[in-house]
Amino acid sequence: MKTWLAHHLASLSGALRRLLRTPFATGFTALAIGVAISLPIGLYLVVQNLNHLAGNLPAQPEISLFLSDQATARERDAIRQKIESHPAVAKRRFVSRDQALEHLSAQGLADITAGLEKNPLPDAWVLTLSQASPQELERLRKELAALPGVETVQADSAWAERLHAILDLGRQIVLLLTALFGLALAAIAGNAIRAQILARREEIEVSRLIGATDRYIRRPFLYYGALQGASGALAALAILALLGLALDEPVTRLATLYGSPYRLSPPGFAEIGVVLGGATLFSWLGAWIAVSRTLGKTD
């Protein structure tokens, strides 16, 4: 056990020394790997930030129904009964014109509302629907808009549903890009390891002559590939950190203009661990394939 552990430590330290012996080549390789994998990671972070931004949006579609100022008491009562008995309406909330004006004043518009001679806002119903397709939502909007006494009907959450659909598409694209760039990372690591094998061909032949197994010969190259992947992942995280710093101020300023405290969310420790582990694993896999194929040809 001690011999096995000592050889692993020796292989790891030897691979690290070979990387440090050529700092420029190592740096450019890490930069190439970092640029390659920063695209799917960056897209993932964009999707996560959009998902966080959309987290406060209603999960169920909503409809806002505004009553006409000329609506009679009978029309208002018919609208209420229609809403209460409709099977698609999960929740309902009546917002009077006075409540709406108070809400605007509380939002920092008191100076504007105080100067109004009369309340221009209409009475309204806010309806929360059960999960419905866009076609059903539009059908219900037209049905309610045709009622006497209704001024207008607005589907407030139709755009949110589209946003969630876009986010789902973005997640699928992230998965596909991750798989493609994982294969590219394995290919980059395999080519680098192949060059290392060619440079140490005589050393490998001597090792075989004295009885070294393929597993023993393969081990240093696997560590070399794993270290390359880890260095590329660190380069990718550094690139994304710089991009985050560059975009943080413009995003914060834009959110402030819309009255939102939103800030860009950096990757968490779990996500950083996944990036480091995934890049290391794919590079190790590329190194294993390259070494196994080369050793198989030299048998």
Backbone torsions as a table, in degrees:
resi	resn	phi	psi	omega
1	MET	NA	-42.9	180.0
2	LYS	-64.9	-38.3	179.0
3	THR	-65.4	-42.5	179.0
4	TRP	-62.6	-44.0	180.0
5	LEU	-67.5	-39.0	179.4
6	ALA	-63.9	-39.2	178.9
7	HIS	-68.1	-36.7	176.3
8	HIS	-62.6	-44.7	178.7
9	LEU	-64.5	-39.6	178.7
10	ALA	-65.8	-40.2	178.7
11	SER	-64.9	-41.3	179.2
12	LEU	-65.1	-46.5	-179.7
13	SER	-66.1	-36.9	177.8
14	GLY	-65.1	-42.0	177.4
15	ALA	-64.1	-38.8	178.7
16	LEU	-65.7	-39.1	178.6
17	ARG	-65.8	-38.5	179.3
18	ARG	-66.8	-34.7	175.9
19	LEU	-66.4	-42.9	-178.0
20	LEU	-74.6	-19.2	-179.6
21	ARG	-70.1	-26.3	178.7
22	THR	-124.0	75.1	-173.2
23	PRO	-63.9	-37.4	-177.4
24	PHE	-69.1	-45.8	178.2
25	ALA	-63.4	-41.0	178.5
26	THR	-63.8	-41.8	-179.9
27	GLY	-65.1	-42.9	179.6
28	PHE	-67.4	-37.5	177.0
29	THR	-64.3	-44.3	178.2
30	ALA	-62.5	-38.2	179.1
31	LEU	-66.7	-40.6	178.3
32	ALA	-63.0	-43.2	177.9
33	ILE	-65.5	-41.4	-179.2
34	GLY	-62.8	-42.9	178.3
35	VAL	-65.1	-38.1	-177.9
36	ALA	-64.9	-42.7	-175.0
37	ILE	-92.7	-8.7	178.6
38	SER	-71.5	-24.1	179.4
39	LEU	-65.4	-54.7	178.4
40	PRO	-65.0	-35.0	178.5
41	ILE	-66.1	-42.7	178.9
42	GLY	-63.2	-41.2	177.8
43	LEU	-64.9	-38.0	177.0
44	TYR	-61.4	-43.3	-179.8
45	LEU	-66.4	-35.8	176.2
46	VAL	-62.2	-45.8	179.3
47	VAL	-63.0	-41.3	179.6
48	GLN	-64.7	-39.8	179.0
49	ASN	-68.2	-39.5	176.4
50	LEU	-65.6	-37.5	178.1
51	ASN	-65.6	-38.6	176.7
52	HIS	-65.8	-39.2	179.1
53	LEU	-66.0	-35.4	-179.8
54	ALA	-84.9	0.1	-175.9
55	GLY	-64.5	-27.4	179.8
56	ASN	-88.2	-1.4	178.8
57	LEU	-74.8	152.2	-179.7
58	PRO	-64.7	133.7	179.1
59	ALA	-72.9	-25.7	178.8
60	GLN	-107.1	147.7	-179.8
61	PRO	-65.8	147.8	180.0
62	GLU	-125.8	152.9	176.1
63	ILE	-131.7	133.6	175.2
64	SER	-106.1	122.9	-177.9
65	LEU	-112.0	117.4	-177.3
66	PHE	-103.5	128.9	-178.0
67	LEU	-86.0	149.0	177.3
68	SER	-75.3	148.5	177.5
69	ASP	-66.1	-26.0	-178.5
70	GLN	-91.3	6.7	-178.6
71	ALA	-65.6	132.1	179.4
72	THR	-80.3	168.8	178.9
73	ALA	-63.2	-37.4	178.6
74	ARG	-65.0	-42.0	179.2
75	GLU	-64.8	-41.2	178.2
76	ARG	-62.5	-41.1	179.8
77	ASP	-67.8	-36.3	178.1
78	ALA	-67.1	-38.5	178.2
79	ILE	-64.6	-43.0	179.5
80	ARG	-62.1	-45.0	179.7
81	GLN	-63.7	-38.8	178.7
82	LYS	-62.4	-42.7	-179.1
83	ILE	-67.5	-44.2	-177.2
84	GLU	-65.9	-31.1	-176.6
85	SER	-95.7	-6.5	-175.9
86	HIS	-74.3	129.1	-176.4
87	PRO	-70.0	-20.2	-177.9
88	ALA	-82.7	-12.3	-177.2
89	VAL	-90.3	115.0	179.4
90	ALA	-86.3	-41.3	178.8
91	LYS	-138.9	154.8	179.2
92	ARG	-142.5	146.6	-179.5
93	ARG	-146.5	124.3	179.4
94	PHE	-91.3	128.8	178.6
95	VAL	-117.6	110.2	179.6
96	SER	-73.2	163.4	-179.4
97	ARG	-63.9	-33.4	178.3
98	ASP	-68.5	-39.7	177.0
99	GLN	-64.1	-39.3	179.6
100	ALA	-65.1	-39.2	179.1
101	LEU	-68.1	-39.0	177.0
102	GLU	-64.2	-37.4	178.6
103	HIS	-64.8	-41.2	177.6
104	LEU	-63.6	-40.8	179.0
105	SER	-63.2	-38.6	179.9
106	ALA	-69.7	-20.1	-179.4
107	GLN	-86.0	10.1	177.4
108	GLY	96.9	12.5	179.9
109	LEU	-108.8	27.5	-177.3
110	ALA	-63.4	-35.1	-179.7
111	ASP	-64.0	-35.8	-179.3
112	ILE	-75.6	-46.3	-177.2
113	THR	-67.8	-28.9	-179.1
114	ALA	-67.7	-25.8	-178.4
115	GLY	-87.7	0.6	-179.5
116	LEU	-80.4	135.0	178.3
117	GLU	-72.6	-34.9	177.2
118	LYS	-145.2	162.4	-178.2
119	ASN	-76.1	115.6	-178.4
120	PRO	-87.0	-4.4	-174.5
121	LEU	-83.0	145.7	179.3
122	PRO	-91.4	163.7	167.7
123	ASP	-69.7	150.1	-174.8
124	ALA	-148.4	155.2	170.0
125	TRP	-113.3	133.0	173.9
126	VAL	-108.7	115.4	-173.6
127	LEU	-109.4	125.6	172.6
128	THR	-99.6	124.0	-173.1
129	LEU	-99.4	158.7	168.5
130	SER	-69.4	166.4	-177.6
131	GLN	-55.1	123.5	-176.1
132	ALA	-137.6	151.0	177.1
133	SER	-76.6	161.5	177.5
134	PRO	-57.7	-33.8	179.4
135	GLN	-66.2	-43.3	179.0
136	GLU	-67.0	-37.4	178.7
137	LEU	-63.1	-43.3	179.8
138	GLU	-68.1	-37.4	178.6
139	ARG	-63.4	-42.8	179.0
140	LEU	-67.2	-37.1	178.8
141	ARG	-61.4	-44.6	179.3
142	LYS	-66.9	-36.6	179.5
143	GLU	-63.8	-43.7	-179.8
144	LEU	-73.0	-34.0	-179.6
145	ALA	-66.6	-23.4	-179.2
146	ALA	-81.6	-7.3	-178.9
147	LEU	-71.2	140.9	175.4
148	PRO	-63.3	137.0	179.6
149	GLY	92.9	-2.7	179.0
150	VAL	-95.5	126.1	179.6
151	GLU	-81.2	-52.3	179.3
152	THR	-158.3	157.7	178.3
153	VAL	-129.5	129.5	-176.8
154	GLN	-122.9	128.7	174.9
155	ALA	-85.7	95.4	-171.2
156	ASP	-70.0	-29.1	-170.6
157	SER	-107.4	11.7	179.1
158	ALA	-63.1	-40.2	-179.4
159	TRP	-68.9	-31.6	178.4
160	ALA	-66.7	-37.4	177.6
161	GLU	-63.5	-40.5	177.2
162	ARG	-64.7	-38.2	179.0
163	LEU	-62.3	-43.6	178.8
164	HIS	-64.7	-35.2	176.2
165	ALA	-65.5	-39.6	177.3
166	ILE	-64.5	-39.6	179.1
167	LEU	-64.7	-39.3	176.5
168	ASP	-62.7	-41.2	176.7
169	LEU	-63.5	-40.7	178.5
170	GLY	-61.1	-38.6	178.6
171	ARG	-64.9	-39.5	177.7
172	GLN	-64.6	-40.5	178.6
173	ILE	-64.2	-38.9	178.1
174	VAL	-61.0	-43.4	179.5
175	LEU	-62.8	-43.2	179.6
176	LEU	-65.4	-44.1	179.6
177	LEU	-65.3	-37.5	178.7
178	THR	-61.8	-42.6	178.6
179	ALA	-65.0	-43.7	-178.9
180	LEU	-65.3	-45.4	-179.0
181	PHE	-73.9	-23.7	171.8
182	GLY	-64.6	-42.6	175.7
183	LEU	-64.2	-40.2	177.8
184	ALA	-63.5	-39.1	178.8
185	LEU	-64.3	-41.4	177.4
186	ALA	-62.8	-38.5	179.2
187	ALA	-67.0	-41.2	178.5
188	ILE	-62.9	-45.5	179.1
189	ALA	-63.9	-39.9	179.4
190	GLY	-62.5	-41.4	178.5
191	ASN	-65.7	-39.8	178.6
192	ALA	-65.3	-41.3	179.4
193	ILE	-67.9	-36.5	178.7
194	ARG	-61.3	-39.5	176.9
195	ALA	-65.4	-38.2	177.0
196	GLN	-64.4	-38.8	180.0
197	ILE	-65.6	-42.8	179.0
198	LEU	-63.3	-36.6	179.8
199	ALA	-71.2	-23.9	-177.3
200	ARG	-116.2	27.4	-177.2
201	ARG	-59.3	-44.6	-178.3
202	GLU	-64.5	-39.4	177.9
203	GLU	-62.9	-38.0	178.5
204	ILE	-66.7	-41.5	179.8
205	GLU	-63.9	-40.5	178.2
206	VAL	-65.5	-40.7	178.9
207	SER	-61.0	-38.8	178.5
208	ARG	-68.2	-36.5	-179.8
209	LEU	-63.8	-31.0	-178.6
210	ILE	-94.0	9.4	171.4
211	GLY	99.9	12.8	179.8
212	ALA	-70.1	138.1	178.6
213	THR	-82.6	163.9	177.6
214	ASP	-62.0	-35.2	178.6
215	ARG	-63.2	-40.6	179.6
216	TYR	-65.5	-41.9	-178.6
217	ILE	-71.1	-35.9	-175.4
218	ARG	-70.7	-30.5	-169.0
219	ARG	-57.2	-47.7	-179.5
220	PRO	-61.5	-35.9	-179.7
221	PHE	-69.8	-33.2	177.2
222	LEU	-66.0	-40.9	176.3
223	TYR	-65.1	-37.7	178.6
224	TYR	-61.3	-46.0	178.4
225	GLY	-64.4	-41.3	179.4
226	ALA	-63.6	-40.9	178.3
227	LEU	-65.6	-36.2	175.9
228	GLN	-62.4	-44.9	178.7
229	GLY	-62.8	-41.4	179.2
230	ALA	-64.6	-41.0	178.6
231	SER	-66.3	-36.5	176.2
232	GLY	-65.7	-38.2	177.4
233	ALA	-64.3	-40.8	177.4
234	LEU	-63.8	-38.4	177.2
235	ALA	-64.1	-41.1	178.8
236	ALA	-63.1	-42.9	178.8
237	LEU	-64.7	-37.0	177.3
238	ALA	-65.6	-41.4	177.7
239	ILE	-61.1	-45.3	-179.1
240	LEU	-67.9	-33.4	177.1
241	ALA	-65.4	-41.0	177.8
242	LEU	-65.2	-41.6	177.1
243	LEU	-63.9	-38.6	178.1
244	GLY	-63.3	-41.5	177.5
245	LEU	-64.1	-37.0	-179.4
246	ALA	-71.0	-31.5	-175.5
247	LEU	-96.1	-13.0	-174.3
248	ASP	-61.7	-47.8	-177.9
249	GLU	-65.6	-46.9	177.9
250	PRO	-61.8	-38.9	-180.0
251	VAL	-66.6	-42.9	178.7
252	THR	-63.1	-41.1	179.0
253	ARG	-64.8	-41.2	177.9
254	LEU	-64.4	-41.7	179.2
255	ALA	-64.8	-36.7	179.1
256	THR	-64.1	-37.6	178.6
257	LEU	-63.1	-27.7	178.2
258	TYR	-96.3	9.6	177.7
259	GLY	71.6	28.0	-178.0
260	SER	-114.0	141.2	176.9
261	PRO	-86.5	18.1	-172.1
262	TYR	-63.8	138.2	173.2
263	ARG	-131.4	152.0	176.9
264	LEU	-61.3	137.1	179.4
265	SER	-98.1	119.4	178.1
266	PRO	-75.2	165.1	177.1
267	PRO	-65.0	145.0	178.8
268	GLY	-83.7	177.1	-178.8
269	PHE	-63.8	-37.5	179.0
270	ALA	-64.6	-42.3	179.7
271	GLU	-67.2	-38.8	176.5
272	ILE	-63.2	-40.5	177.7
273	GLY	-63.2	-38.9	178.7
274	VAL	-65.2	-41.1	179.2
275	VAL	-63.2	-48.3	179.7
276	LEU	-63.2	-45.5	-179.4
277	GLY	-66.1	-42.1	-179.4
278	GLY	-65.9	-44.5	179.4
279	ALA	-64.6	-41.1	178.2
280	THR	-64.0	-42.0	-178.3
281	LEU	-65.5	-46.5	-179.0
282	PHE	-65.7	-37.9	177.7
283	SER	-67.4	-40.4	176.4
284	TRP	-61.6	-41.2	179.3
285	LEU	-64.2	-43.6	177.5
286	GLY	-62.3	-39.0	177.8
287	ALA	-66.2	-41.1	179.6
288	TRP	-62.5	-42.4	178.9
289	ILE	-64.6	-45.0	-178.1
290	ALA	-64.4	-45.0	-178.8
291	VAL	-66.5	-42.6	-178.0
292	SER	-63.7	-42.2	179.0
293	ARG	-65.7	-41.7	-178.6
294	THR	-68.5	-42.5	179.1
295	LEU	-66.8	-33.9	177.6
296	GLY	-65.3	-34.2	179.9
297	LYS	-74.4	-24.1	-176.7
298	THR	-94.9	4.0	178.4
299	ASP	-66.8	NA	NA
